[in-house]
Amino acid sequence: MAMLPTLMLVVVFGVCFKLVSSQLLTSVPRNVITATNTRNTQNIQSTDRKRLGCVLQPVPNSINKYRVHLFSLGTSLDFYCAQGTIFYPEKCACDWPKDRNMVLPKVPTTSRPQTRPFPDRTMRPGRRPVIDNVRPLMTTTPEPCRFRPDPDRNFYQEFVIGFNWSKRPCPIGTLFREETCKCDDIAPVSSLRCRAELYVPFDVMPIADGAGTSIPIGNNGNVDSVANAGRFDGSGRLTIWMYSNMDFGELLTINLRFYDFPGGPEEQVLVSNCFDKELGSIEIATRPRKKEVVFRGNTALSGPVEITLPYQEKMWKNVTYAYDGSTLTGKVNEEEKSIPLRGNLDIRFSGFEIGMCNGRGYVGYVDELRVYRCVNHFGLTRPNSNFGFTRRVK
């Protein structure tokens, strides 16, 4: 009996020790779980922002700036929010501050930059400074190269937002040179003769490229090959997607022949890179009622120009469009006319549209379509001592 109090004391001490140990063991994980949940919530929010595609990042030590990484230039730039707003990373946008009494830093004002007027369609391989007295807003500072070399020097790579780096071909007979950021190096070929990059003979179905370069050609289903020629009924259109956003620079030749039929709109497109309601910077069209062919060119230096030449009906008409960086030349059979045009042809979002562009559908036949990214003077009256190949060296 003397040992009973001692035994009860041991039991009570054991129960208390177990309770204290249980409390300690259960309290620690609660704190850990809470912290872990907080970190997971932050990670989920960050993951959601990345998944939603926000490309704006906060700038350290600044509440009214955000940062954008320019992949094409390999650098990042900081931009100010509008006066009175601050950047919210969770919104991926600038917005009014929740605290209306917050004192905000003032957004500095800057003078208008001396650069090209917006929009700028003169993006092309090259760092060549542009000096022009007609358009004083054009910068004289060399632009950074927006292109990178490809393992195959017959191509170069351009960064396209949403599509990463895209492979672009150099004109036939040239190679890309990283030092100048241009396709201005002569390829080691046996002849410098200007050769067609695209040739459409319209003698097979489906209509395909016959120049050996296998350039894809889209057909909306309304263009047929009839009697070894392409038949267009006013709703037919071929699309050369490769020429979308293509920089033709200062060298281009297009040859074709056509036989028009009665009907269709007042102006009908043979070849154009027009987009939406905008005329093409490169365009050949017919005006059947006036019996004339229209040649159009557009550059940042000279603006839009136009040549019209008459033609005779009920016969095949041979057409040539040639641009060499200083002159646009149009020819219909034996009729030829030139007009001054300087600079690089404007880049357009659309590819080459054959037979239809912004509602101007052609009615008739087209045959022997050739596109040269060089100047083929054969058949033109302008002399050329380079066997039909013109290469401008800057």
C-alpha positions as CSV (number, residue, x, y, z in Angstrom):
1,M,0.0,0.0,0.0
2,A,2.9,2.2,0.5
3,M,3.8,1.9,-3.1
4,L,0.3,3.0,-4.4
5,P,0.9,6.8,-4.0
6,T,4.2,6.4,-5.9
7,L,2.5,4.4,-8.7
8,M,-0.3,7.0,-9.1
9,L,2.3,9.7,-9.2
10,V,4.1,7.9,-12.0
11,V,0.9,7.4,-14.0
12,V,-0.1,11.1,-13.7
13,F,3.4,12.2,-14.8
14,G,3.2,9.9,-17.8
15,V,-0.2,11.2,-18.9
16,C,1.0,14.8,-18.6
17,F,4.1,14.1,-20.6
18,K,2.1,12.4,-23.4
19,L,-0.3,15.4,-23.6
20,V,2.6,17.9,-23.8
21,S,4.4,15.9,-26.4
22,S,1.2,15.5,-28.5
23,Q,0.6,19.3,-28.4
24,L,4.2,20.0,-29.5
25,L,4.0,17.5,-32.3
26,T,0.7,18.8,-33.7
27,S,1.6,22.5,-33.4
28,V,4.7,22.4,-35.5
29,P,3.2,20.8,-38.7
30,R,0.4,23.4,-38.6
31,N,2.9,26.2,-38.9
32,V,4.8,24.4,-41.6
33,I,1.6,23.6,-43.6
34,T,0.5,27.2,-43.4
35,A,3.8,28.5,-44.7
36,T,3.8,25.9,-47.4
37,N,0.3,26.8,-48.5
38,T,1.3,30.4,-48.7
39,R,4.2,29.6,-50.9
40,N,2.1,27.3,-53.1
41,T,-0.5,30.0,-53.5
42,Q,2.2,32.5,-54.7
43,N,3.6,29.9,-57.1
44,I,0.2,29.1,-58.5
45,Q,-0.5,32.8,-59.1
46,S,2.9,33.2,-60.8
47,T,2.2,30.1,-62.9
48,D,-1.2,31.5,-63.8
49,R,0.4,34.7,-65.0
50,K,2.9,32.8,-67.1
51,R,0.2,30.5,-68.5
52,L,-1.9,33.6,-69.5
53,G,1.0,34.9,-71.5
54,C,1.9,38.1,-69.7
55,V,5.1,39.5,-71.2
56,L,5.2,42.6,-68.9
57,Q,7.4,42.3,-65.8
58,P,7.7,44.7,-62.9
59,V,10.8,47.0,-62.6
60,P,12.6,46.8,-59.2
61,N,12.3,49.9,-57.1
62,S,9.7,51.5,-59.4
63,I,5.9,51.3,-59.2
64,N,5.0,53.1,-62.4
65,K,7.2,51.2,-64.9
66,Y,7.1,47.8,-66.5
67,R,9.7,45.8,-68.5
68,V,9.4,44.0,-71.8
69,H,11.9,41.6,-73.2
70,L,12.5,42.1,-77.0
71,F,13.5,38.7,-78.2
72,S,14.3,39.9,-81.7
73,L,16.9,42.4,-80.3
74,G,18.0,40.2,-77.4
75,T,17.5,42.9,-74.8
76,S,14.9,44.3,-72.4
77,L,13.4,47.8,-72.3
78,D,11.6,49.7,-69.5
79,F,8.4,51.7,-70.2
80,Y,6.4,54.1,-68.1
81,C,2.8,53.7,-67.2
82,A,0.4,56.6,-68.0
83,Q,0.6,59.5,-65.6
84,G,-1.4,58.7,-62.5
85,T,-1.3,54.9,-62.8
86,I,1.0,52.2,-61.5
87,F,1.9,48.7,-62.7
88,Y,0.1,45.7,-61.2
89,P,1.9,42.4,-62.0
90,E,-1.1,40.4,-61.0
91,K,-3.2,42.3,-63.6
92,C,-0.4,42.5,-66.1
93,A,-1.4,46.1,-66.7
94,C,-1.2,49.6,-65.5
95,D,-4.2,50.8,-63.4
96,W,-5.3,53.5,-61.0
97,P,-3.8,53.0,-57.5
98,K,-6.1,51.6,-54.9
99,D,-5.0,54.3,-52.5
100,R,-6.2,57.5,-54.1
101,N,-4.0,59.6,-51.7
102,M,-0.8,57.8,-52.9
103,V,1.9,60.2,-54.1
104,L,3.1,59.0,-57.5
105,P,6.3,59.8,-59.3
106,K,5.9,62.0,-62.3
107,V,6.3,60.5,-65.7
108,P,9.0,62.4,-67.6
109,T,8.1,64.0,-70.9
110,T,10.2,63.4,-74.0
111,S,10.3,65.1,-77.3
112,R,9.2,63.3,-80.5
113,P,12.0,61.0,-81.7
114,Q,13.7,61.7,-85.0
115,T,12.7,58.5,-86.7
116,R,10.5,57.2,-89.4
117,P,6.8,58.1,-89.3
118,F,4.5,55.3,-88.0
119,P,3.8,52.7,-89.4
120,D,7.3,51.6,-90.3
121,R,7.2,49.1,-93.2
122,T,10.9,49.4,-94.0
123,M,12.1,46.5,-91.8
124,R,14.7,44.6,-93.9
125,P,18.0,42.9,-93.5
126,G,20.6,45.7,-93.2
127,R,22.2,48.3,-91.0
128,R,22.4,50.9,-93.7
129,P,21.8,54.5,-92.4
130,V,19.1,56.3,-94.4
131,I,19.7,60.0,-95.3
132,D,16.9,61.7,-97.2
133,N,16.2,65.4,-97.5
134,V,12.6,64.8,-98.5
135,R,11.7,63.0,-95.3
136,P,13.6,64.7,-92.5
137,L,12.0,62.4,-89.8
138,M,14.0,59.4,-91.1
139,T,16.8,58.5,-88.7
140,T,20.5,58.6,-89.7
141,T,21.4,56.2,-86.9
142,P,22.1,52.6,-88.1
143,E,19.4,50.2,-87.1
144,P,20.3,47.0,-85.1
145,C,20.3,43.9,-87.2
146,R,16.9,42.1,-86.7
147,F,18.1,38.9,-88.3
148,R,20.5,36.1,-87.5
149,P,22.4,33.8,-89.8
150,D,21.2,30.4,-90.7
151,P,23.5,27.4,-91.0
152,D,22.7,27.4,-94.8
153,R,23.8,30.8,-96.1
154,N,21.2,30.7,-98.8
155,F,18.8,31.6,-95.9
156,Y,18.6,33.9,-92.9
157,Q,16.3,33.8,-89.8
158,E,13.8,36.4,-88.7
159,F,12.0,36.5,-85.4
160,V,8.2,36.5,-85.8
161,I,6.1,37.1,-82.7
162,G,4.1,34.0,-82.0
163,F,6.1,31.8,-84.4
164,N,9.7,32.1,-83.0
165,W,12.6,32.2,-85.5
166,S,11.4,31.8,-89.1
167,K,13.6,30.8,-92.0
168,R,13.7,33.2,-94.9
169,P,15.3,32.6,-98.3
170,C,17.9,35.0,-99.9
171,P,17.3,36.0,-103.5
172,I,18.7,33.3,-105.9
173,G,22.4,33.9,-106.5
174,T,23.0,35.6,-103.2
175,L,24.1,34.6,-99.7
176,F,23.4,36.1,-96.3
177,R,26.4,38.0,-94.8
178,E,26.3,38.5,-91.0
179,E,28.7,41.5,-91.1
180,T,26.2,43.6,-93.2
181,C,23.0,41.8,-92.1
182,K,22.1,41.4,-95.8
183,C,21.8,38.9,-98.6
184,D,24.5,40.8,-100.5
185,D,27.2,38.2,-100.9
186,I,27.4,36.6,-104.4
187,A,26.8,32.8,-104.3
188,P,29.5,30.6,-106.0
189,V,27.4,29.7,-109.0
190,S,28.5,29.2,-112.6
191,S,26.4,32.0,-114.0
192,L,25.2,35.3,-112.7
193,R,22.2,35.3,-115.1
194,C,19.0,36.4,-113.4
195,R,16.9,33.3,-112.8
196,A,13.3,32.9,-111.9
197,E,12.6,32.0,-108.3
198,L,9.0,31.1,-109.0
199,Y,7.7,29.7,-112.3
200,V,4.0,28.8,-112.8
201,P,3.3,27.2,-116.2
202,F,-0.3,26.4,-115.4
203,D,0.0,23.1,-117.3
204,V,-0.9,20.6,-114.5
205,M,-3.4,20.3,-111.7
206,P,-2.9,21.0,-108.9
207,I,-1.2,24.1,-110.1
208,A,2.4,24.0,-108.9
209,D,5.8,25.7,-109.0
210,G,8.0,24.6,-111.9
211,A,11.1,26.5,-111.1
212,G,12.6,23.7,-109.1
213,T,12.3,25.5,-105.7
214,S,9.0,23.8,-104.8
215,I,7.4,27.0,-103.5
216,P,3.9,26.2,-102.1
217,I,0.9,27.7,-104.1
218,G,-2.5,28.0,-102.5
219,N,-5.6,27.7,-104.7
220,N,-9.1,28.7,-103.4
221,G,-10.6,26.0,-105.6
222,N,-11.7,28.3,-108.4
223,V,-8.6,28.4,-110.6
224,D,-8.3,25.6,-113.2
225,S,-5.7,24.6,-115.7
226,V,-7.3,24.7,-119.2
227,A,-5.4,24.3,-122.4
228,N,-2.1,24.7,-120.5
229,A,-3.1,28.1,-119.0
230,G,-4.7,29.2,-115.8
231,R,-8.4,30.1,-116.1
232,F,-9.8,32.7,-113.7
233,D,-13.6,33.4,-113.5
234,G,-13.5,36.5,-111.2
235,S,-13.6,34.5,-108.0
236,G,-10.4,32.4,-108.4
237,R,-7.3,33.2,-106.5
238,L,-3.8,31.7,-106.1
239,T,-1.7,32.7,-103.0
240,I,2.1,32.5,-102.8
241,W,2.4,32.5,-99.0
242,M,6.2,32.6,-99.1
243,Y,6.1,36.3,-100.1
244,S,4.1,37.3,-96.9
245,N,6.2,39.9,-95.0
246,M,8.9,39.5,-97.7
247,D,11.4,42.2,-98.1
248,F,12.0,42.4,-101.9
249,G,14.4,45.3,-101.4
250,E,15.4,47.1,-104.6
251,L,15.3,44.2,-107.1
252,L,12.3,42.6,-108.6
253,T,11.0,41.3,-112.0
254,I,7.7,39.8,-112.8
255,N,6.8,38.3,-116.2
256,L,3.5,36.9,-117.3
257,R,1.0,36.8,-120.2
258,F,-2.7,37.1,-120.1
259,Y,-5.8,36.9,-122.3
260,D,-8.8,38.8,-120.8
261,F,-12.5,38.0,-121.2
262,P,-15.5,40.4,-121.0
263,G,-17.0,40.9,-117.5
264,G,-15.7,41.5,-114.0
265,P,-15.1,44.7,-112.1
266,E,-13.6,47.9,-113.5
267,E,-10.1,47.0,-112.2
268,Q,-8.9,43.4,-112.0
269,V,-5.7,42.1,-110.2
270,L,-3.2,39.9,-112.0
271,V,-0.5,40.0,-109.3
272,S,-0.6,42.0,-106.0
273,N,0.6,42.0,-102.4
274,C,-2.4,44.1,-101.3
275,F,-4.0,43.6,-97.9
276,D,-7.5,44.4,-96.8
277,K,-8.5,47.7,-98.5
278,E,-4.9,48.8,-99.1
279,L,-3.4,48.7,-102.6
280,G,-0.3,46.6,-103.1
281,S,3.2,48.0,-102.9
282,I,3.8,45.6,-105.9
283,E,0.9,45.3,-108.3
284,I,-0.1,44.5,-111.8
285,A,-3.8,45.0,-112.7
286,T,-6.0,45.4,-115.8
287,R,-8.7,47.9,-116.6
288,P,-10.8,46.0,-119.2
289,R,-13.1,48.9,-120.1
290,K,-10.1,51.3,-120.7
291,K,-8.0,48.4,-122.2
292,E,-5.0,49.3,-120.1
293,V,-2.6,47.6,-117.7
294,V,-1.7,49.3,-114.4
295,F,1.8,48.9,-112.8
296,R,2.1,50.1,-109.2
297,G,5.1,50.4,-106.8
298,N,5.4,51.9,-103.4
299,T,8.5,52.7,-101.3
300,A,9.1,54.7,-98.1
301,L,11.4,57.1,-99.9
302,S,9.2,57.9,-102.9
303,G,5.7,56.9,-101.9
304,P,3.2,55.3,-104.4
305,V,3.7,55.5,-108.1
306,E,1.7,54.2,-111.1
307,I,2.2,53.4,-114.7
308,T,-0.6,52.7,-117.2
309,L,-0.1,51.2,-120.7
310,P,-2.7,50.4,-123.3
311,Y,-3.3,46.9,-124.8
312,Q,-5.3,45.3,-127.6
313,E,-8.1,42.9,-126.9
314,K,-8.6,39.4,-128.3
315,M,-5.0,38.5,-128.2
316,W,-2.3,37.4,-125.7
317,K,-0.5,40.2,-123.9
318,N,3.1,39.8,-122.6
319,V,3.7,41.8,-119.4
320,T,6.9,42.7,-117.6
321,Y,7.2,44.5,-114.3
322,A,10.8,45.5,-113.4
323,Y,12.2,47.5,-110.5
324,D,15.9,48.2,-109.9
325,G,16.0,50.6,-106.9
326,S,15.8,53.8,-109.0
327,T,13.2,53.1,-111.7
328,L,10.0,51.2,-112.1
329,T,9.5,49.9,-115.6
330,G,6.3,48.4,-117.1
331,K,6.0,46.7,-120.5
332,V,3.0,45.4,-122.4
333,N,4.0,43.7,-125.7
334,E,6.0,46.4,-127.4
335,E,4.8,49.3,-125.3
336,E,7.2,50.3,-122.5
337,K,7.3,53.0,-119.9
338,S,9.4,53.9,-116.9
339,I,9.0,56.2,-113.9
340,P,11.4,57.2,-111.1
341,L,11.1,55.2,-107.9
342,R,13.7,55.0,-105.1
343,G,14.3,52.8,-102.0
344,N,13.1,49.4,-100.9
345,L,9.6,48.2,-101.9
346,D,7.3,48.4,-98.9
347,I,6.8,45.2,-97.0
348,R,3.2,43.9,-96.8
349,F,1.6,41.3,-94.6
350,S,-0.1,39.6,-97.5
351,G,1.7,37.2,-99.8
352,F,1.4,37.4,-103.6
353,E,-2.3,37.1,-104.7
354,I,-2.8,36.0,-108.3
355,G,-6.1,36.8,-110.0
356,M,-7.9,38.4,-107.0
357,C,-7.1,40.9,-104.2
358,N,-9.6,42.9,-102.1
359,G,-12.5,42.1,-104.4
360,R,-10.9,42.9,-107.7
361,G,-11.3,39.5,-109.4
362,Y,-9.8,38.9,-112.8
363,V,-11.7,37.2,-115.6
364,G,-9.5,35.5,-118.3
365,Y,-6.4,33.4,-118.7
366,V,-3.0,33.8,-117.2
367,D,0.1,31.9,-118.3
368,E,3.9,31.7,-117.9
369,L,4.1,33.6,-114.6
370,R,7.7,34.1,-113.4
371,V,9.0,36.0,-110.3
372,Y,12.7,37.1,-110.1
373,R,14.2,38.6,-107.0
374,C,16.7,40.3,-109.3
375,V,16.3,42.5,-112.4
376,N,15.9,40.6,-115.7
377,H,16.4,43.2,-118.5
378,F,15.8,40.8,-121.3
379,G,13.1,42.1,-123.5
380,L,13.4,45.6,-122.1
381,T,15.0,48.5,-124.0
382,R,17.2,49.6,-121.0
383,P,20.7,48.3,-121.6
384,N,22.4,46.0,-119.1
385,S,26.0,44.8,-119.2
386,N,25.6,42.1,-116.5
387,F,23.9,39.4,-118.5
388,G,20.5,40.3,-117.2
389,F,21.6,40.4,-113.5
390,T,21.6,43.7,-111.7
391,R,23.1,43.8,-108.2
392,R,23.3,47.0,-106.3
393,V,26.2,47.3,-103.9
394,K,26.0,49.7,-101.0
